[in-house]
Amino acid sequence: MLRWLRGFVLPAASCQEDKEDYFRYRILFEDLDRDGNGVLDISELREGLHNWSSSFTPQSEKAILKAADTNADNKLDFEEFMKYLQEHEKKMKLAFKSLDRNSDGVIEVSEVIAAFKSLGVNISKAQAKEILQSISNDETLTIDWDEWKYYFLLRPAKDINEIVRFWKRTSVVDIGESLAIPDEFTEEEKHSGDWWRRLVAGGIAGAVARTCTAPFDRWKVMMQFHSLQSRRMRLISEFELMIKEGGIRSLWRGNSVNALKIAPETALKFGAYEQYKKWLSFDGAKIGIVERFISGSLAGATSQTCVYPLEVLKTRLAISTTGQYTGAIDCAKKILKQEGVRVFFKGYVPNLLGIIPYAGIDLAVYELLKNYWLEHHAEDSLNPGIMILLAFSTFSHTCGQVVSFPLNLIRTHMQAKALEESPPSMIDFIQDVYNKEGARGFFRGLTPNIIKVLPAVIISCVTFEKVKNYLGFI
């Protein structure tokens, strides 16, 4: 039935009389109302939207119900449904006019490109054409009001900014070393409280992912720590040594601190990101990709500076032997007493230097892969799908880690060797690694770090979606 409505809604769309509006809304409502009881519930909306188009997000029905349910009974009667569509069409009309800059009644390729650019996103002509073709019912590379109205009839967007964000798909996950640029929150998310729910969900997802992949993280740290002590240390032998020394539980040594620092790090990163964006924007203008990258990098540097002592504490726990410390607090007390406050910032410089290449490569590779897919493989939908995005995220995170890994290794050495009477400087460490092992020495421990990327990405994404649904935000 909904497939048939595609041919019905469009011809009627130009008619503005109340009777015809009532008639087409009534047909749509009755088709969605599967059990015929005169109200729509969340399951009927979900099924109806899926039949209407496969490009709806899993949360679209919640957005419609939240906006249209005026009496808060978690159901929609026909009056609520019709009022919502009437108000929604008015908003879509304003959005259409704001896109149609030359007021010729159609949206063209150049106007789509300009809309993205106004939000700081640059797209190619090929990508703009894909967007137009996904909406248009003919071979023309333009969209008229009838096509626009039909396409966004049941899509819960409110203005042109949300429509552009609907077209722009992103994925940010936490894999323990990620310094990805934070995504932007809409004004509605800030006022509704969805922003903090999203941060909570992201924090929980990050903690779960880090905990599940903690053995790989300690494995990496141990290989880095022992790299200058024994050039014969191999991947499997290092793992066997950890098991022999402390048992299975020792594989999670240091993970408590690693999970604990997620909350303050995330809060500081997003708060600093918003502030840096304001400082880099002039006269309220939309900031572009360069400004967002700078803001994200500075936010990452700010958050890392504040939580860096926890990073040192995590490394010390990871390389410790059984019984050396009774826990994180005992470790912190002993380090403070024996080595002083300054030791909590050992390795800070290489850690800070690693932020830019990691975040830059991660973002650039992800956007490159996504744009390539949109230009060459997008057909009926601009959403690549979760599996494609997971593959892109995994590869981009891996590239970022490979590029920044030498600095990561130097940071670990400086954190671990601070107890020596005259600890070497960063330059001394670099020379020492190169003289003993050559260029390959800078990548000792990379294998377990790469192995953990895919499971960490999957665990983080799945946990985020589960927690997001539980917290009830869109």
N, C-alpha and C positions, 0 to 999 in steps of 0.2 A: 504493500500500500504506500509506504513512504517513498518507494522508487517512483510510483506513479505520480506522487505529489510534486516531484521535480518538474514535471511537465505542466502541472496545474498552477503552482505558486507563481512561476515567472510571468505568464501572461496576465495574471490578476494583479501583479505587483504594481502596475502603473495606475490602477484604479484606486482612488482615494476615498470613495464613499464608504460610510460606516457600515452599510449593509453588506457590501462585498467583503470588507475586512472581517466582519463577524462570520460570514459564511466560510471563508478559507481558514480562519483560526479554528472554527468549530470542527471542520473536517480533520485538521491536524490533531486537535485535542482528542477526538474520538478514536483516531488511529493509534495514538499513544496510550490511551486508556484501554489496555488489553482486557481487563476483567469487567469493563463496562459499569463500574460503580460510581462514575461521575467525578472521581478525583484521581490525580496522578501521584504515585509515590516514587521514591528514589529508584526502585528497581525498574519500574516502567519507564522512567526517564532514561535510565542507563541503557536499557534494551532498545528504546526508540532512537537514541542518539547513535548507537552502534549501527543500526539499520540505515540510518540517514547517511552516515559517512564513517569511514574507518579512521579518519584523521582527528577525531575528537580525543582529548586527553582523558584519562581515567577519572579526573576530578571535575569534568565539565558539568555533569548532572548536579553535583553538589553546589556549584556556583549558581546555576539557574534556580535551584530550589531555595538557596539562601536569599537571592535577590527578589524572587517572586512571592515567597511565602509570607504574606503580610500579617496573617494571624498566628504565625509561629506554631502550626500544628504538624509540621513536617509533611504536608500534603498540599497539592495545588488543585483548587476547583477551577472551573472554566473562567470565572470572572478574574481570578488572580492570574491565570495563564494568559488571558487576552490582554489584560492591563500591562503585564510584563512585556509581551511582544510589541505592543503599541509604543511603550516607552523605549524599548530596545531599538525599534526601527527609527525613532527620532535621533537617537545617539548615532546609529549607523549612517543616517543621512548627513549629520554633521561631520562624521569621520570621512565620508565620501567626498564632501565638498572641500574639506581641508586637504585631501590628497589631490583632488582635481584642481590644480593650481591655475590652469588657463581657462577654467570654467566652460569647457567644451562638452561636458556631459559624459566624458569617458576618462578612465585612468589609463595612462600610457606607461611605457617602460621607464622613461626619464623621471616620471613622477614617483614611481615606486623606489627608484634609486635615491631620489631626493628625500623621501620619507625615512629611509634607513639612515641616510647621512645625517639627518637632523637628530638622530639618537646616537650618533657617534659610531655607526656601523657602515663600513664600505662594502658594497656588493657589486658584482659584475653585471653586465647586460644580460649574460646568459642566465644568471640566477634570477634576475628580475623577470625575464621571460618565463622561467619555470613557475614563478609565483602567479603570473597572469594566466598561464595555461592551466594551472590547477583550479582556477576560479571560473574561467571563461568556458562557455558551452560551444564555442565555435573556434575556427582557426585563426581569428584575428588576435592580435597582441594588444587588445584593449579590453577594458571591463566597463560595461554600462551600469546604471543604477539597478536595473532588474537583476543582473547577474550578481552584483555585489550584495543586494538585499537577500537574495536566496542563500548565498554562501554563508552569510553571517546571521541568518535568521535564528539559528539555535546555538550560535557560538557566543559564550558569555563574555565578550569583550565590551569595553565601555567607551574607548576613545582610540585615536590613531596610535598612541603609544603602546597600548595593550595589543593592538592588532599587529604592529611591527614585532613586538615581543613574541606573539603567537607564531609568527613566521620564523623568528630567530630561535633555533633550538640550541641549548647549551647543556653541558654536564660537568659538574664540579664534584670531585670525590676526594676523600682524605685517605691517604695510604701511609701515613706516618711521617713522610718526608715532604709532603706536598706543601708548596707555598703558592698555590694557585690564586689568581686574582679573584676576590670575592665578587659574586653576582650582585646586581643592584636590586633593591627592594622598591616596589611601587608605593605610592602614597597610601593606597588602600591597605596594603600589607602593614605599613607602619602604624596606621590608625586602628586597624582591626586586631593587631597583636600577632598576626601571622609571622611577622619577622622574627620574634623571639621563639616561636614554635619551630620555625625552620632552623634556627640556630641550635635549639635543643636537640632536634632530630639529627642535625649534622654532627653535633657533639657526641651523641649516643652512638651513631653509626661509626664515627671515627674511633671511639673507644672499643667497640666490638671488633672492628677490623684490625686494630692494632693488637688487641689481645689474641685474636685468632692467629695472627701472623707473627707474634712476638718471638717464637723460636728462630725464625729466619732473621729477625733483626739482631738478636744476640749473637747468632751465628756469624753475621756480617761483622759486628763489632769485635768479636774474638779473633777473626781472621785478620782484621786491620791491626789489632793490638799486637798480635804475634808475628806480623809480617817482617818486622826488622829483627826479631829474635831468632827466627828459623825460616830460612828460605825454602826449606823442604816441606813446610807445613802445607798439607793438601786439604781439599774441600771435605772429604769424608773423614779423614783423620781428625780434623778439628771438631767435627760434630761428635765423633766417638769420644774424644777427650772431654767434651762438656758433659756427656752422659755419664762417663766413668767418674768424673770428679764430683758431680752433684746430683746425679739422677735425673729423671724426667722433669721434676719440678724446677730444676735449675734453668731449664730452657726459657722460663718466664721471668728470670731474675732481672729486675729493673723495669718490668712492664708497668708496675703500679704507678711509678712516677711518670712514665710515658703517657699513660691514660689520664693521669691527674692533670697534666698540663694542658690538656685539650681545651677545657672550659675557659681559663683565663686567656690562653693564646687566641682562641676564636673570638672572644668578646673584644679583646684589644685590637685584633686585626680588622674586624668590621667597623668598630668605632673610629679607628684611625683612618680607615679607607674613606669613610664618609667625610671626615674632616679634611683630608688631603684633596678630595674631589672639589670641595667648596673653595679651597685655596687656589686650585688650579683653574677653576672656571671663572670667566670674567663676564660681568654684566648679566649673570644668570644664564649664559649660553650653555648649550649642551656640550659636554666634553667628548672628545673623540677617543679612538682606540689608544693613541699614544699617551694621552692624559690618564686614561684608565690604567694603562700598564704602569706608568710612573706612580700613580696613586697606590696601586696594588703592591708594587715593589717596596715603596716606602712604608706601607702598612705592614707588610711582612717583616721588614727590618725593625719596625717599632715593636711589634709583638714579640719577635725573637729576642730583642734586647731585654725586654721585661721578664721573660720566662727562661732566659738562657741559663741561670743557675740550676734550674731543674734539668736542663739538658746535660750539664756536667754531672749532676747527681745520678742521672740515668746511666751514663757511660761508666761511672765508677762502680755502680751496682752490677752492671753487666759483666765487667771484667773481674769482679771480686771472686774470691774462693769461698767455699762453704764454711760458714761460721765466722767469716771476717767481720760481717755486720749483721746485727739482728733485724735490721729493717732500714727503711729510707731515713727515718729520723736519726737513728743511731749513726748512720753513714754521714749525714749532714753535720752532726755534732763533732764527730771525729775529724772530718775534713777541716772544719772551721777551727778546731783547737790546734791541729797539727800544722796546717798550711795557711790559715788566715782567709780573709774575705776575698782577696784578689784572685785566688785559685778558681773561684766560681765563674770567672770570665776568661779562663784559659781556652784558647781556640776560638775566641769570639770573632777575630778578624777574618779567618778563612770561612767561618760560618756565614758571616755577613756578605762576604764576596760571592758565596755560592748562591745567594738568593736570586740575584739578577739572571744569571744563565739558566737556573732551574725554572723560574717562573716564565722567563722569556721563551725558552725552547718549548716548554710544556704548552703554553698558550699558542705559539706560532704553529707548531706541528698539528695540534688539534684543529685549529681553524683552517689550516691548509687541507687537511684530510676531509673535513666536513664540507668545505667549499668545493673540493674536487668531486665529492659524491653528489652534491646538489647540481653541479654543472653537467655531469655525465651519466648519472644513474637515477635521478629523481624522475618519477613518472606521475602517478596519481596523487602522491603526497609529498610534502616537503619535510616530513619527519622521517629520518633515516631508520628509526626503530631502535629499541634498547640494545639489541645485539651489536648493531653497527656502531652505536655510540660507545658501547663498552670496549669494542675493539679499538676505536680511535683513542679513547681515554688511556687504555693500557699501553698502546704504542707511544703516545705523546709523553706519558709519565716516564716510560722507560728511557726515551730519548733525553728527557730532562735530567734523569738520574745519572745516565752515562756521562753527560757533559759536566755535571757538577760533582761527580764522584771523587775525583782527586782532591778537591777542597774538603770534601766530607772526610776523607781518610786523614788528611793533615789535621783537621779539627780533632778527630778521635785521638790521634797520637799526642797532641798537645794537652788534651784533657787528661789522658792517662799518665803522661810522663811528668806532670807538674810536681810530683812528690820528690823528684830528684833535686839534689843540691843546686845544680846549675842547669835547669831545663833548657833545651835548645830553643832557638827562635823558630819562627815559621820558615824562614829561608834555610836555616840549618836542617830542619826536618826534610824540606824538599830536596836539598842536596844529598842528604843521607839516604833517602829512599831511592833516588836516581842512581847513586853510586853503587848501592848494594843490589838493586833489582832491575834497574833500567826503567823504561817507560811503563812496562807491565806492572811494576810494583805499585803504581798509583791506582790500580784497579783491583787490588787484593780485597776480596770480600764482595765483589760486584755480583757474582753468580747468585748467592742466596738473596741478595737485594732484588735482583730481577725476577727470581722465582716467585717472590712474594707479591709482585705487582698485580698479576691477574686475579688470584684469590682475594687480595685486599680490595681491589676495585669492585668485584662481584659482591663480596660481603658488605662493603660500605653502601653500595647502591640498593641492595635488597633490604638491608636494615633501615636505611633512610626511608624507603617507601613504606615499610611496615610501621615504623614509628610515626611517620607523617600521617598515615591513615588513622592510627590510634589517637593522635592528638587532635584529629579532625580539622586540619587546615587544607586549603586548596593549593 
